[in-house]
């Protein structure tokens, strides 16, 4: 049976839904709150999977096949410090709270630092101007239940908000259950539009089973995690400061294999930036950052590392602002790795109705504590891992010939040296190693057409060649073709329907390219009926009940496999 869920939604403020048409500037895509509401998305992964070249899961996000993507909410990072490849704590933000999302594809390391070879995602939440809030609950098959509520208010210069939620499911197979709890609070004080302070705290607890691969089930493997996120943000035009503290704890057990492993990672950081106009032609953006990271675990001694960074970028607007050039450098000093200098250059020419952009950037990815020190029954630690170095090139064209029609095409070439790869030895025990040169080459094509005031159609196609250049073989779990087709229909004012379709071509299961997983196509249906301050909505995931192996990340419930 397909995964079906019934929903009920109540909120204190009701807005008309707009047809989505994310602003696509080629290398940067902007999604607004109105567009998110039109998508009827209930998770951040559902929002981001509408973006060409982006693949998001319950705790992951990749851009053009690369999963080193930095994600910020109101300036604070929400990547999980205990993960192996930069997983994201999506539960810390709900689509209902989001004002704006910027997706920087293949760039952003200049401003936001290391571990951003795939790109950067910037999420800005809504600021309360009055008493607002919403409550959302739903239930579905496989014992699925979900609840979320938030409340925001303002009084004079002060604003405050609280949120909380839970999610539970028995899962569709053995040891596939999950239970999650989330809570958060924030308070802000605004002196004027250019000067304000905000303090936020979030906490997340997660308990779940790990069923393993179909051929290698792990019916007794369990994982519990605990994440805390604190942030103090101050803007005093033209200076912005973000001070944050992230801490994550993981506990993995498997009584059948005698596994009882704990990992704890904390990170304290400070980001400081200054933007200053440099005459009529442009502006100068400078800044500094500092990170102090600590890790402890069952099988290794306590570790501590520091990173310091300085960056500067100059933007020039020429020829009546039709031509924009941005160029800058970022210097990184690492206590555990080699120091590095990373450049970024962007050239944009715009003339109605089109915009052309060319970008080059270099970013370093540092190996995680998990990859270097964590030890299990199937993995050895490798404290000698080095950084990856990514050189990204892109060329993008955005065209809007008519108010109802827009499109874009982008070409990309990403070159990743000293790639960190999980390699299994002859004894069946694996280890993370720096291994060779990998390239990602391809392009995105996207079209948005408002066929009628009640109907909008969006389509995108991504072609990608992901090759291990050392052995001239295709990378596992990287699809050559990915197609999205989304239909948004609002036949009457209270009713809206969203139909999403995704096609993924076959992928290789192993590095030798001898085993493949077949292509698949998924269809989801969402519908909502709004009345006053309330709405009823329903969702059918995997409408045609397809059982499939997924590539890269699981963003739908009925998927049965993963390869690193």
Beta strands, then each sheet from edge to edge (+ up, - down):
strand 1: 3-11
strand 2: 23-24
strand 3: 28-32
strand 4: 54-57
strand 5: 60-63
strand 6: 69-73
strand 7: 76-77
strand 8: 98-105
strand 9: 119-125
strand 10: 132-140
strand 11: 144-155
strand 12: 158-169
strand 13: 178-192
strand 14: 195-213
strand 15: 216-236
strand 16: 239-254
strand 17: 259-277
strand 18: 282-297
strand 19: 300-318
strand 20: 323-334
strand 21: 340-351
strand 22: 354-365
strand 23: 379-380
strand 24: 388-402
strand 25: 405-417
strand 26: 420-424
strand 27: 430-434
strand 28: 437-452
strand 29: 455-468
strand 30: 473-474
strand 31: 481-492
strand 32: 495-504
strand 33: 507-508
strand 34: 516-517
strand 35: 520-531
strand 36: 534-541
sheet 1: 30+ 29- 28+ 25- 24+ 22- 21+ 20- 19+ 18- 17+ 16- 15+ 14- 13+ 12- 11+ 10- 1+ 36- 35+ 32- 31+
sheet 2: 2+ 3- 8+ 9- 6- 7+
sheet 3: 4+ 5-
sheet 4: 23+ 27+ 26-
sheet 5: 33+ 34-
end
